[in-house]
């Protein structure tokens, strides 16, 4: 009878440890996902600020060109900045989409 009680206590302790470990793993996974999401948000905000700055450069270049009555190097610089910012943002969105697809495949 004592052996049975000891076995039950051991089994209960093992089950409790497994449940605690599973909960800990869920919490760690959620924390990692939150950290990754925060990194992605930071990267997106940085890229959006870069796009705003490029748009501002282009606007200034256009204004200067209109003021002088001819296209100048400022317009080309502004266009190059806009193209660069757009391509970086597009790459970011593509990477984000691929990450989302990979996460869905891993969870299945």
N, C-alpha and C positions, 0 to 999 in steps of 0.2 A: 504494500500500500504506500509506503514511504517513497519507493522508487517511482511510482506512478505520479505522486504529487510533485516530486523533484523534476520529473520529465515534463509535466504540465507547466511548472514554473519556468523551466528553461525554454520551452516552446513559446510561452507568452512573452518572455523577455526578448527572444529572437524576433518575434513578430513586431513588437514595439520598436525595436532597433531598426527593422526594415522600413517601417512606416515613417519614422523620424528621418532616416536617410533619404527616403523618397521625397519627403517634404522639403528637405534641405536642397536636394537637386533641383526641384521645381523653382525654389526661390533664387538659386544661383542662375538658372537659365533665364528667369524673368529679369534679373538684374543685368545680365549680359545683353539681353535684347534691348533694355532701356538705354544702356550705355551706347550700343550701336546706333540706336535711333537718335540719340543726342548728337553723336558724331555726324550722322547724316544731315541732321537739321543745321548744325554748325557749318558744314560744307555747303549746303544749299544757300544759307544766308550769305556766306562769303561770295559765292558765285553770283548771287543776285546783286550784291553791292558792286561787284565788278561790272555787271551788266549795266547798272545805273550809271556808274562812272564812265563807261564807254559811250553810253547814250548821251551823256553830258558833253563829253569831248566832241562827239559828232555834231551836236547841236551848236556848240561854240564854233566849230569849223564852218558849219553852214552859215551861221550868222556873220562870221568874218568874210566869207566868200561873197555873201550878198552885199555886205557893206562896201567891199572893194570892187564889186562888179565882175569878179572872175574867180574861178575855182583855184584853190591854193592847196598847199601841202597839209593844212589842218584837216581838210575834208577827207583826204586819203588816210591820214592817221586815225581819224575818228572812225572811218569805215573799217579799217583794219582792226581797231580795238573792238568794235561791235562784232565783227566776224569771229574774232578770237574768243570773246566772251560767250557768244552763242554756241560755238563748237564745244567749248568746255562744259557749258550747261547741258547741251544735248548729250555729251558723253556721260555726265553725271546721271541724267535721267535714264539712259540706257543701262548703266551699271546698277542703278536702283531697281529697275525692272528685272534685270537678271538675278539680282539678289532675292527679290520677292519670289520669282519662279523657283529658284533653288531651294528656298525655305519651304515652299509649298510641297515640293517633291520630297524633301527630307522628312516632312511631317507625315507623309502618307505611308 
